[in-house]
Amino acid sequence: MIRAAILRAVSSKPQAREEKISLELQLSTCEAKLKDISATLIEVLTIPGKSRDIDLFEEAVREIEAYARLKELVDKGEINLLIFYNKSRLARTLALGVGIAAYCQRRGCAIYDV
């Protein structure tokens, strides 16, 4: 059984309303993919307008609630898939994106870039 969390994020309040990257678009796109693969949605994690110019996952966990919750879900084995709209929604820096991916994958949680 696939148990998934959706991570959706914007870096600013105006970006949240932009049609091409809105929180709603990210959610609907990820939900459609989960339906295609018959996955169960456990939780939607939202970063609603905060820059994520952070390099270390540990720092992101301390500073951003959605990353802290992601870590908790992964650590407890509540999800085995993290899905997101694109890599820039997962993280703003390559280092953070790689750190999140490595953390998840080492603990049995795949990541999926829609």
C-alpha positions, 0 to 999 in steps of 0.5 A: 500500500502506498501512503503518501504526503504531498509537499506544496510550497511557494516562496511568497504570498503573491506567488501563491496566487500565480496560476502557473504555480499556485498552491491549488495547482500543485495540490490538484496535480499531485492528487491526480497522480496519487489517484493514478497510482492508487495511493492513499493521501496521508497528509498535505504539507504546505509552505505558504510563502516562506523563502527556503534558501536553506542548504541543510535539511536539519536547518529546514526542519528547525525553521519550517514547520512543513519540513519538521512534519515531513521528518516526523512522518518519515521517521514514524513510517507513516508515509512511504512516498513524498510527492511534489509538483517539481524540484523547485517546490521541494527545495530552493537549493540543490543541497536541500533537495538532495538532503531531503531526498537522501533522508527520505530514501534511506528511511524507505520513503520514495520521492516523486517529482510530478 
